[in-house]
Amino acid sequence: MTTIKLNRCCPYLTENVTLEVSDEIAVVLSTGGRQCDSYKRRKRERGECSLDVDPGF
């Protein structure tokens, strides 16, 4: 069993909450967090524009 801090998964929580979860769930949560960070980094580096903008953008 692994102890995790829910504040890392749910930043909107205002209090510090720790929870004991199985190892499989801890792996899934850490993988999802890394994928989210990777997506945000790629979005910031490459830029992202909407298809709803005017032509000539």
BADO-485216 format. One line per field, with one value per atom (N, C-alpha, C): residue number from 1; residue in three letters; atom name; z, y, x. Coordinates in pm, whole numbers. Layout:
% BADO-485216
pos = c(NUM:...)
code = c(ALA:...)
site = c(CA:...)
pz = c(Z:...)
py = c(Y:...)
px = c(X:...)
END
This chain:
% BADO-485216
pos = c(1:1:1:2:2:2:3:3:3:4:4:4:5:5:5:6:6:6:7:7:7:8:8:8:9:9:9:10:10:10:11:11:11:12:12:12:13:13:13:14:14:14:15:15:15:16:16:16:17:17:17:18:18:18:19:19:19:20:20:20:21:21:21:22:22:22:23:23:23:24:24:24:25:25:25:26:26:26:27:27:27:28:28:28:29:29:29:30:30:30:31:31:31:32:32:32:33:33:33:34:34:34:35:35:35:36:36:36:37:37:37:38:38:38:39:39:39:40:40:40:41:41:41:42:42:42:43:43:43:44:44:44:45:45:45:46:46:46:47:47:47:48:48:48:49:49:49:50:50:50:51:51:51:52:52:52:53:53:53:54:54:54:55:55:55:56:56:56:57:57:57)
code = c(MET:MET:MET:THR:THR:THR:THR:THR:THR:ILE:ILE:ILE:LYS:LYS:LYS:LEU:LEU:LEU:ASN:ASN:ASN:ARG:ARG:ARG:CYS:CYS:CYS:CYS:CYS:CYS:PRO:PRO:PRO:TYR:TYR:TYR:LEU:LEU:LEU:THR:THR:THR:GLU:GLU:GLU:ASN:ASN:ASN:VAL:VAL:VAL:THR:THR:THR:LEU:LEU:LEU:GLU:GLU:GLU:VAL:VAL:VAL:SER:SER:SER:ASP:ASP:ASP:GLU:GLU:GLU:ILE:ILE:ILE:ALA:ALA:ALA:VAL:VAL:VAL:VAL:VAL:VAL:LEU:LEU:LEU:SER:SER:SER:THR:THR:THR:GLY:GLY:GLY:GLY:GLY:GLY:ARG:ARG:ARG:GLN:GLN:GLN:CYS:CYS:CYS:ASP:ASP:ASP:SER:SER:SER:TYR:TYR:TYR:LYS:LYS:LYS:ARG:ARG:ARG:ARG:ARG:ARG:LYS:LYS:LYS:ARG:ARG:ARG:GLU:GLU:GLU:ARG:ARG:ARG:GLY:GLY:GLY:GLU:GLU:GLU:CYS:CYS:CYS:SER:SER:SER:LEU:LEU:LEU:ASP:ASP:ASP:VAL:VAL:VAL:ASP:ASP:ASP:PRO:PRO:PRO:GLY:GLY:GLY:PHE:PHE:PHE)
site = c(N:CA:C:N:CA:C:N:CA:C:N:CA:C:N:CA:C:N:CA:C:N:CA:C:N:CA:C:N:CA:C:N:CA:C:N:CA:C:N:CA:C:N:CA:C:N:CA:C:N:CA:C:N:CA:C:N:CA:C:N:CA:C:N:CA:C:N:CA:C:N:CA:C:N:CA:C:N:CA:C:N:CA:C:N:CA:C:N:CA:C:N:CA:C:N:CA:C:N:CA:C:N:CA:C:N:CA:C:N:CA:C:N:CA:C:N:CA:C:N:CA:C:N:CA:C:N:CA:C:N:CA:C:N:CA:C:N:CA:C:N:CA:C:N:CA:C:N:CA:C:N:CA:C:N:CA:C:N:CA:C:N:CA:C:N:CA:C:N:CA:C:N:CA:C:N:CA:C:N:CA:C:N:CA:C:N:CA:C:N:CA:C:N:CA:C:N:CA:C)
pz = c(0:0:0:-74:-89:-34:32:84:-13:-56:-149:-85:-134:-93:-201:-162:-260:-316:-250:-300:-434:-457:-585:-698:-670:-772:-788:-681:-680:-621:-702:-647:-585:-610:-554:-408:-354:-212:-127:-22:62:182:220:336:291:372:341:374:272:289:236:317:272:270:175:155:123:176:149:37:-74:-191:-229:-315:-361:-456:-477:-563:-707:-756:-893:-913:-817:-827:-819:-736:-726:-858:-926:-1056:-1159:-1161:-1257:-1231:-1106:-1074:-1113:-1090:-1126:-1277:-1348:-1495:-1552:-1501:-1548:-1522:-1408:-1377:-1471:-1504:-1598:-1737:-1781:-1912:-1918:-1812:-1807:-1813:-1738:-1741:-1880:-1944:-2078:-2178:-2168:-2257:-2238:-2115:-2088:-2141:-2127:-2176:-2329:-2398:-2544:-2592:-2522:-2558:-2546:-2442:-2419:-2522:-2556:-2649:-2793:-2837:-2977:-3002:-2899:-2916:-2959:-2930:-2966:-3008:-3122:-3168:-3199:-3191:-3216:-3365:-3412:-3552:-3577:-3471:-3483:-3509:-3515:-3535:-3680:-3705:-3840:-3928:-4059:-4149:-4145:-4166:-4166:-4030:-3939:-3808:-3823)
py = c(-118:0:125:223:348:462:555:672:788:850:963:1086:1203:1328:1366:1381:1413:1554:1640:1777:1778:1677:1671:1632:1546:1502:1600:1663:1754:1887:1978:2103:2195:2171:2257:2225:2118:2087:2188:2234:2336:2276:2155:2093:1979:1948:1839:1706:1623:1493:1387:1289:1176:1053:965:848:729:616:495:419:398:330:214:127:14:63:-19:20:44:-33:-15:122:165:296:407:391:491:505:394:398:471:443:508:658:699:842:913:851:916:923:819:819:927:938:1042:1181:1201:1332:1369:1270:1296:1326:1256:1283:1421:1463:1596:1703:1684:1779:1785:1669:1664:1738:1718:1788:1940:1985:2129:2187:2112:2158:2168:2066:2070:2183:2206:2313:2449:2465:2591:2610:2503:2515:2537:2465:2471:2575:2619:2713:2638:2695:2631:2739:2719:2817:2746:2820:2766:2772:2679:2681:2782:2847:2945:3086:3106:3242:3284:3413:3467:3420:3406:3371:3477:3438:3530:3542:3455:3456:3417)
px = c(84:0:89:46:119:34:98:29:50:-59:-50:-116:-76:-139:-239:-363:-467:-453:-381:-362:-288:-206:-135:-228:-325:-420:-535:-575:-689:-645:-592:-537:-641:-769:-873:-902:-845:-864:-787:-849:-785:-714:-749:-685:-594:-496:-404:-470:-487:-551:-456:-425:-345:-433:-406:-490:-401:-434:-358:-428:-356:-412:-322:-375:-295:-185:-86:27:-17:-114:-161:-224:-303:-367:-263:-163:-57:18:42:110:25:-105:-195:-200:-209:-214:-85:29:155:172:128:137:47:-74:-167:-114:-51:6:119:202:312:260:155:97:35:-28:-88:22:129:241:303:317:374:286:154:61:69:73:82:213:323:451:450:396:389:299:189:97:167:245:316:427:500:613:567:467:424:318:254:144:19:-91:-217:-313:-377:-473:-605:-710:-842:-871:-954:-994:-1106:-1152:-1260:-1209:-1078:-1026:-1041:-1026:-1039:-923:-945:-835:-726:-606:-494:-429:-466:-407:-263)
END
